[in-house]
Amino acid sequence: MKKALIVVDMQNDFVDGSLGTKEAQEIVEAVEKKVKAAREMGTELLFTRDTHGEDYLQTKEGKSLPVIHCVKETEGWEIIDCLKPYADRIFDKETFGSIALADYVAEQGYESIELVGLCTDICVVSNALLLKARLPETDIIVDRSCCAGVTPESHEAALSTMQMCQIQIL
């Protein structure tokens, strides 16, 4: 079975930087373990990277979330160190979901696509729903133990939303 593991926005700013949380820090070990196991099984690893410019605060998103983060070519924008060796294919994205990722995945013929990462309630849910819309007959899976939301409550709400949209929650 052809599989992909998508690692969403496991970047310094979301783990222990400007938008970091203890919940994000708590999933790092589990995500690293899952990524290593996927590599050993021959599962394709795909990463997303939230990417903003110096003008972030002037953008629509920046006006709603006025915290500078993931500015291209900064340390906060980088994938966390323990996952860097696995991040061969990265999709930079200017917004929550990546249409380029969804299009790439659709061309590959995966039978199963699993997502892990940050933040469950923003970028994970956005990408999972894009994938489900693009590939309605493909198994789309989210591992709750390898995701963290902005808050524990919004994490759970996003998982419930995805489950209602026929995305499998582990």
C-alpha positions in Angstrom: 0.0 0.0 0.0 1.4 3.4 -1.0 1.4 5.7 2.0 2.5 9.3 2.9 3.1 10.9 6.2 2.6 14.7 6.2 4.3 16.6 9.0 2.6 19.9 9.4 4.5 23.0 10.5 6.9 21.4 13.0 8.8 24.6 13.1 10.8 26.3 15.8 8.3 29.2 16.2 5.4 26.8 16.8 7.3 24.5 19.2 9.3 26.8 21.5 9.4 30.2 19.7 7.0 33.1 19.4 3.9 30.9 19.2 5.3 27.8 21.1 3.2 26.0 23.7 4.0 23.3 26.2 1.5 21.0 24.3 3.6 21.5 21.1 6.8 20.7 23.0 5.1 17.5 24.5 4.5 16.0 21.1 8.0 16.4 19.6 9.2 13.0 20.8 6.1 11.1 19.5 6.4 12.9 16.1 10.1 12.1 15.8 9.4 8.4 16.6 6.5 8.3 14.0 8.7 10.0 11.4 11.6 7.5 12.0 9.3 4.5 11.8 7.7 5.9 8.6 11.1 6.3 7.0 12.1 2.8 7.9 8.8 1.5 6.3 9.4 3.4 3.1 6.5 5.8 3.6 7.0 9.0 1.8 7.6 11.9 4.2 6.2 15.3 3.2 6.6 18.4 5.3 4.8 21.8 5.3 6.4 25.0 6.5 4.4 28.1 7.4 6.2 30.9 5.5 5.7 34.6 6.0 7.6 37.7 4.8 8.8 40.7 6.7 5.5 42.4 5.9 3.5 39.7 7.9 1.8 42.3 10.2 0.4 44.1 7.2 -1.3 40.9 5.9 -4.8 39.9 6.6 -3.6 37.0 8.8 -1.1 39.3 10.6 -3.8 41.7 11.5 -5.8 38.9 13.0 -2.8 37.3 14.7 -0.3 40.1 15.4 2.6 37.8 16.4 5.5 37.7 14.0 6.4 34.1 13.3 7.9 31.8 10.7 9.5 34.7 8.7 11.3 33.1 5.8 15.0 32.4 6.4 14.8 33.0 10.2 15.5 30.4 12.9 11.8 30.3 13.8 10.9 29.4 10.2 13.1 26.3 10.3 11.9 22.8 10.8 12.9 21.7 14.4 16.4 20.1 14.5 15.4 16.5 15.3 13.2 16.4 12.2 15.4 18.3 9.7 17.2 15.1 8.5 13.8 13.7 7.4 12.6 16.9 5.7 13.6 16.2 2.1 10.3 17.4 0.5 9.0 20.6 2.0 5.9 22.6 0.9 6.3 26.2 1.9 2.8 27.7 2.4 1.7 31.3 2.9 -1.6 30.4 4.5 -3.1 27.6 6.6 -3.6 24.9 3.9 -1.4 24.1 0.9 -3.1 23.6 -2.4 0.3 22.7 -3.9 0.5 19.8 -1.3 -3.0 18.6 -2.1 -2.2 18.7 -5.8 1.1 16.8 -5.4 -0.5 14.2 -3.2 -3.3 13.7 -5.7 -0.8 12.9 -8.4 1.0 10.3 -6.4 -1.7 7.7 -6.0 -1.4 7.2 -2.2 -3.9 4.8 -0.7 -3.4 6.3 2.8 -2.3 9.7 4.0 -1.5 10.4 7.6 -1.1 13.9 9.1 0.7 14.9 12.3 1.9 18.3 13.6 0.9 21.8 14.5 -1.5 23.3 15.1 -4.4 20.8 15.0 -7.0 23.5 15.0 -5.5 25.7 12.2 -3.1 24.1 9.8 -3.6 20.4 10.4 -7.4 20.7 10.0 -7.0 22.9 7.0 -4.7 20.5 5.2 -6.7 17.4 6.2 -9.9 18.9 4.8 -8.2 20.0 1.6 -6.8 16.5 1.1 -10.2 15.0 1.9 -11.9 17.3 -0.7 -9.2 16.5 -3.3 -9.1 12.8 -2.6 -12.5 11.7 -1.3 -11.8 8.0 -1.7 -8.3 8.0 0.0 -7.9 7.2 3.7 -7.0 10.5 5.4 -5.8 9.9 9.0 -4.7 12.2 11.8 -2.8 10.9 14.8 -4.1 12.9 17.8 -1.1 12.0 19.9 1.2 13.6 17.4 -0.7 16.9 17.1 -1.3 19.9 19.4 -3.6 22.8 19.1 -3.5 26.4 20.2 -5.4 25.2 23.3 -6.4 21.7 24.4 -10.0 22.6 23.8 -9.5 23.8 20.3 -7.4 20.7 19.6 -10.3 18.5 20.6 -12.8 20.6 18.6 -10.7 20.3 15.5 -10.4 16.5 15.9 -14.2 16.3 16.2 -14.6 18.4 13.1 -12.3 16.2 11.1 -14.0 13.1 12.4 -17.3 14.4 11.2 -15.8 14.9 7.8 -14.8 11.2 7.6 -11.2 11.7 8.5 -9.9 8.9 10.7 -8.6 10.0 14.1 -6.1 7.7 15.8 
